[in-house]
Amino acid sequence: MDWTKAKSILIVALIVTNLVLIATYFYQEYQSKSNEEELRAATIKLLESKNIFVETEIPEEHSRMPKLTVQYDKMNQDIIEEQLANQKALTPEDMTDDNIMELTAAFIENCGLMTENVTFDRIEHTGEDIRITYKNYLNGYAIEESYIIFTVTDGKISEMKRFWLNPIEVSEIKKEVISAIAALIGFMSENTEYERIHVQDISLVYWLDSGSFDAESPVTDTAFPAWKITYNRGKIQYISAWEQ
């Protein structure tokens, strides 16, 4: 037997086999993507028939997520009051957004409340007052309804509101989460309002129903992955994201 010729034939056969496998893979990927696009288009059409209009990008990719153990963090009100009383006001010339952000960040630091999870969210000018919001993030996901909100008036912090959930433990078990499309279907089925709905944002978060959470108790609780759907200028609804 001509082993050199046989070897050449075997190599060619293996190359052809690999090419077939690669072509099959890309075809399946194309079919899957095509099916997802059809499902997305059909969902959008269904939502619009129910007077729900999506005005934001619908997330396509998402990772498996764990649950999160959290604990309410109490702050020392005496320290807050002392810091408020000993402020040095910014001059009108120094009232830039950057300086106001530095003012509030320093206040958090001086009160012993700054952690790696404290993340600047937004600054809003409302008449004579300025409102600065910080949110609680873990690994890129917001821990919902956990915030620090400042009101700045005449160059000084006039008010601070804080509800904070400290992440204690991240579960080692990660589960699949439902797609954003599935969450929108869930939102549609749970919606009891008959007004025209405009969805402005869809994002994955950790969510703990604060209505059932006892902030006066040191006992920990669990925050689960959820899709946060923001609609009609600030209204929010959470849809459980773990696959059942």
C-alpha positions as CSV (number, residue, x, y, z in Angstrom):
1,M,0.0,0.0,0.0
2,D,1.2,3.5,-0.8
3,W,1.2,5.0,2.7
4,T,2.1,8.4,1.5
5,K,-0.9,8.5,-0.8
6,A,-3.2,7.0,1.9
7,K,-1.9,9.7,4.3
8,S,-2.7,12.4,1.9
9,I,-6.2,11.1,1.3
10,L,-6.8,10.9,5.1
11,I,-5.7,14.5,5.6
12,V,-7.9,15.7,2.8
13,A,-10.9,13.7,4.3
14,L,-10.2,15.3,7.7
15,I,-10.1,18.8,6.2
16,V,-13.4,18.2,4.3
17,T,-15.0,16.9,7.5
18,N,-13.9,19.9,9.5
19,L,-15.2,22.2,6.8
20,V,-18.5,20.5,6.9
21,L,-18.7,20.8,10.7
22,I,-17.8,24.5,10.5
23,A,-20.4,25.1,7.8
24,T,-23.0,23.2,9.9
25,Y,-22.2,25.3,13.0
26,F,-22.5,28.6,11.2
27,Y,-25.7,27.5,9.5
28,Q,-27.2,26.6,12.9
29,E,-26.0,29.9,14.3
30,Y,-27.6,31.7,11.4
31,Q,-30.8,29.8,11.8
32,S,-30.8,30.5,15.6
33,K,-30.2,34.2,15.0
34,S,-32.9,34.3,12.4
35,N,-35.4,32.6,14.7
36,E,-34.5,35.1,17.5
37,E,-35.0,38.0,15.2
38,E,-38.4,36.6,14.1
39,L,-39.4,36.1,17.7
40,R,-38.3,39.6,18.7
41,A,-40.3,41.1,15.8
42,A,-43.4,39.1,16.7
43,T,-43.1,40.1,20.3
44,I,-42.8,43.8,19.5
45,K,-45.9,43.5,17.3
46,L,-47.8,41.7,20.1
47,L,-46.8,44.3,22.6
48,E,-47.9,47.2,20.3
49,S,-51.2,45.5,19.9
50,K,-51.6,45.7,23.7
51,N,-50.6,49.4,23.6
52,I,-47.1,48.8,24.9
53,F,-44.3,50.5,22.9
54,V,-40.6,49.7,23.4
55,E,-38.5,52.8,22.9
56,T,-35.1,51.3,24.0
57,E,-32.7,48.6,22.9
58,I,-33.8,45.2,24.0
59,P,-30.8,43.4,25.6
60,E,-29.8,40.3,23.7
61,E,-27.1,38.7,25.8
62,H,-27.0,38.0,29.5
63,S,-25.1,35.7,31.8
64,R,-26.2,33.2,34.4
65,M,-26.7,35.0,37.7
66,P,-26.5,34.0,41.4
67,K,-28.7,35.2,44.2
68,L,-27.4,37.7,46.7
69,T,-27.6,37.8,50.5
70,V,-28.0,41.4,51.7
71,Q,-28.3,43.2,55.0
72,Y,-29.7,46.6,55.8
73,D,-27.0,49.1,56.8
74,K,-27.8,51.6,59.5
75,M,-26.0,54.9,59.6
76,N,-25.0,56.9,62.7
77,Q,-27.3,59.9,62.6
78,D,-25.2,61.9,65.0
79,I,-22.3,61.8,62.6
80,I,-24.6,62.9,59.7
81,E,-25.8,65.8,61.7
82,E,-22.3,66.8,62.7
83,Q,-21.1,66.7,59.1
84,L,-24.1,68.8,58.0
85,A,-23.4,71.4,60.7
86,N,-19.7,71.8,59.9
87,Q,-20.0,72.3,56.1
88,K,-18.2,75.0,54.2
89,A,-20.5,76.2,51.4
90,L,-19.3,76.3,47.8
91,T,-19.3,79.8,46.3
92,P,-21.6,80.5,43.3
93,E,-18.5,80.4,41.1
94,D,-17.5,77.0,42.4
95,M,-21.0,75.5,41.8
96,T,-20.0,73.2,39.0
97,D,-21.3,69.7,38.6
98,D,-17.8,68.3,39.2
99,N,-17.4,70.3,42.5
100,I,-20.8,69.3,43.7
101,M,-20.0,65.6,43.0
102,E,-16.7,66.0,44.9
103,L,-18.7,67.7,47.8
104,T,-21.1,64.8,48.1
105,A,-18.5,62.1,47.7
106,A,-16.4,63.7,50.5
107,F,-19.5,63.8,52.7
108,I,-20.0,60.0,52.2
109,E,-16.4,59.4,53.0
110,N,-16.4,61.6,56.1
111,C,-19.4,59.7,57.4
112,G,-17.7,56.4,57.0
113,L,-20.2,55.2,54.4
114,M,-18.1,55.0,51.3
115,T,-17.6,51.5,49.9
116,E,-16.6,50.1,46.5
117,N,-20.3,49.6,45.7
118,V,-21.2,53.3,46.0
119,T,-21.6,54.5,42.4
120,F,-22.5,57.9,41.2
121,D,-25.8,57.8,39.2
122,R,-26.9,61.2,38.2
123,I,-27.1,64.9,39.0
124,E,-30.4,66.9,38.5
125,H,-30.9,70.6,38.7
126,T,-34.4,71.4,40.0
127,G,-35.0,75.0,40.5
128,E,-32.8,76.4,43.3
129,D,-31.9,72.9,44.5
130,I,-29.6,70.3,43.0
131,R,-30.2,66.6,43.5
132,I,-27.4,64.1,43.4
133,T,-28.0,60.3,43.4
134,Y,-25.7,57.4,44.2
135,K,-26.6,53.8,43.6
136,N,-25.4,50.5,44.9
137,Y,-23.7,48.3,42.3
138,L,-22.2,44.8,42.5
139,N,-20.3,43.3,39.6
140,G,-22.0,45.7,37.2
141,Y,-25.5,45.0,38.4
142,A,-27.5,47.5,40.5
143,I,-28.9,46.4,43.9
144,E,-32.2,48.0,43.5
145,E,-33.9,50.5,45.8
146,S,-30.6,50.9,47.5
147,Y,-29.5,54.6,47.3
148,I,-28.0,57.7,48.7
149,I,-29.7,60.9,47.6
150,F,-28.4,64.4,48.4
151,T,-30.1,67.8,48.1
152,V,-27.7,70.7,47.7
153,T,-29.0,74.2,48.4
154,D,-27.0,77.4,48.3
155,G,-23.7,75.5,48.0
156,K,-24.3,73.2,50.9
157,I,-25.9,69.8,51.5
158,S,-29.3,70.5,53.0
159,E,-30.5,66.9,53.1
160,M,-29.3,63.3,52.8
161,K,-31.5,60.3,52.3
162,R,-30.1,56.8,52.4
163,F,-31.4,53.3,52.2
164,W,-28.6,50.9,51.8
165,L,-28.4,47.1,51.4
166,N,-24.9,45.7,52.0
167,P,-24.1,42.7,49.9
168,I,-23.0,39.9,52.4
169,E,-22.6,36.9,50.3
170,V,-22.9,35.9,46.6
171,S,-24.2,32.4,46.0
172,E,-21.9,30.0,44.3
173,I,-24.8,28.6,42.3
174,K,-25.7,30.6,39.2
175,K,-28.9,30.0,37.3
176,E,-30.0,30.8,33.8
177,V,-32.1,34.0,33.5
178,I,-35.0,34.5,31.2
179,S,-34.5,36.7,28.1
180,A,-35.5,40.3,28.0
181,I,-38.2,39.4,25.5
182,A,-39.7,36.9,27.9
183,A,-39.6,39.6,30.6
184,L,-41.6,41.9,28.4
185,I,-44.2,39.3,27.8
186,G,-44.4,38.8,31.6
187,F,-44.7,42.6,32.0
188,M,-47.5,42.6,29.4
189,S,-49.4,39.9,31.2
190,E,-49.1,41.5,34.6
191,N,-49.9,45.0,33.4
192,T,-53.4,46.1,34.6
193,E,-53.1,49.7,33.4
194,Y,-55.0,50.6,30.3
195,E,-53.0,53.7,29.4
196,R,-50.6,53.8,26.5
197,I,-47.2,52.5,27.8
198,H,-43.8,53.6,26.6
199,V,-40.9,51.4,27.8
200,Q,-37.8,53.5,28.2
201,D,-35.3,51.1,29.7
202,I,-34.8,47.3,30.4
203,S,-31.9,46.1,32.5
204,L,-30.9,43.2,34.8
205,V,-30.6,44.0,38.5
206,Y,-30.7,42.5,41.9
207,W,-34.0,43.1,43.6
208,L,-35.4,42.7,47.1
209,D,-39.0,43.6,47.7
210,S,-38.5,46.4,50.2
211,G,-42.1,46.2,51.1
212,S,-41.5,42.9,52.9
213,F,-38.0,43.8,54.2
214,D,-37.7,44.8,57.9
215,A,-35.0,47.5,57.9
216,E,-35.0,47.5,61.7
217,S,-33.9,43.9,61.9
218,P,-30.3,42.8,61.5
219,V,-31.4,39.6,59.9
220,T,-30.2,39.1,56.4
221,D,-32.5,38.7,53.3
222,T,-32.1,37.6,49.7
223,A,-32.0,39.7,46.6
224,F,-32.8,37.8,43.4
225,P,-32.0,38.7,39.8
226,A,-34.8,40.6,38.1
227,W,-35.5,42.5,34.9
228,K,-36.2,46.1,35.7
229,I,-38.6,47.7,33.3
230,T,-38.8,51.5,33.4
231,Y,-41.8,53.0,31.6
232,N,-43.9,56.2,31.3
233,R,-41.3,58.6,32.8
234,G,-40.1,56.8,35.8
235,K,-42.6,54.1,36.6
236,I,-40.9,50.8,37.4
237,Q,-41.9,47.1,37.4
238,Y,-39.7,44.2,38.3
239,I,-40.0,40.8,36.6
240,S,-38.3,37.8,38.2
241,A,-35.4,36.8,36.0
242,W,-34.5,33.3,37.2
243,E,-35.9,30.5,35.0
244,Q,-38.5,28.5,36.9
